[in-house]
């Protein structure tokens, strides 16, 4: 089912829109909603890649601003340039390992940045605010525990998850205190094309393509629920179309797989030997299992995941194998060059 929001206004702000999920959402909306314009704000950190959006640069409905969402002055100028009907916050520091080494950038962007954004939304009369969150705010499941539901308490167990949980609470507090029409979406582990090669699946693929060791934490038995990025984006649009302010919607993938089995599947698609797998010291506080129930999203939004994990993983493997230049440019950190190319092309 293709979900197209019926009430998405003329102007939408997507923060973090040059990232993995954000860029997929931008392209999906522009491909399916003719009477709508999108402004993307992105700081273009290491994981923000303007090349992800190159296919829509020439679209008159697309505009990009390089800005930090925690910079109140810069964001106020963005809001002054256009009155936004909808704001979707995808700007975040997201890598657990990095948060364990240094949590400060996570607090800065995920917590302070969210506060700046919701304040501006309240002051500018935004009609619909969506905070894109994560299953990690719920904490850890045991092997036989039921999947998390929206009414479960948040019990984050790493700095990244704690910063996202704090952001969620800020948004809901603004809804209660100031009447901001806001909702939360929480998703399981997302995968697909254009994901920065630090997360599990792109690490496995990009290392294997170069016949480098594929690192797997501990014994590899940690379980994740996987969802294709397109299914996640359809969920966000469904929440905008049918969701209610003050509500939380979980998007699960119904695809729980142990990390070691993800590695084996990817290596099989690449026709690479499993001997590339290297078990490394486990991550501090490594959550054993995540899984989300999406019954609420199914019943209230008419949403469910459509991409079977083996099919989606194989397509993702093929994409990375076919796009070595994207990987090399991203690793080289050509953010400034990409931005200048965008400005030159946009100005004609």
Number of C-alpha atoms within 10 A of each C-alpha: 9 10 18 16 18 12 12 20 15 16 18 25 25 24 25 29 31 30 28 22 23 25 25 21 24 23 18 16 21 17 10 13 14 10 11 15 21 24 21 23 24 25 21 23 14 14 22 23 29 25 23 21 20 15 9 17 18 14 13 10 16 19 17 22 16 16 20 20 27 20 14 18 13 15 20 16 11 19 17 11 9 12 16 23 19 25 23 25 25 25 27 25 21 17 14 20 17 14 20 15 9 13 18 14 16 24 22 16 22 28 23 20 22 26 20 18 24 24 15 16 25 17 12 15 14 19 17 23 26 24 24 20 23 22 27 26 23 24 20 19 16 12 11 7 11 12 17 20 18 20 8 11 11 18 14 20 17 20 21 29 26 24 27 28 22 20 23 26 15 17 26 23 15 20 19 14 9 13 13 24 23 29 24 27 23 24 26 26 23 22 23 22 22 24 23 19 17 13 16 18 21 22 19 25 24 19 15 23 17 8 12 14 16 21 19 22 17 16 14 19 15 20 22 22 22 26 27 24 23 21 19 28 22 24 27 26 24 21 26 24 16 15 22 17 21 17 14 23 27 25 30 30 27 21 19 21 16 17 20 19 14 22 23 18 16 22 22 13 15 16 11 14 12 16 10 18 18 16 15 13 11 12 13 11 9 15 18 16 22 26 29 24 20 23 18 17 22 16 10 14 20 15 24 21 22 16 17 14 21 14 10 20 23 16 15 22 22 15 14 20 15 10 12 13 10 15 17 11 14 21 13 10 16 16 20 11 11 17 18 11 15 20 12 10 11 15 7 7
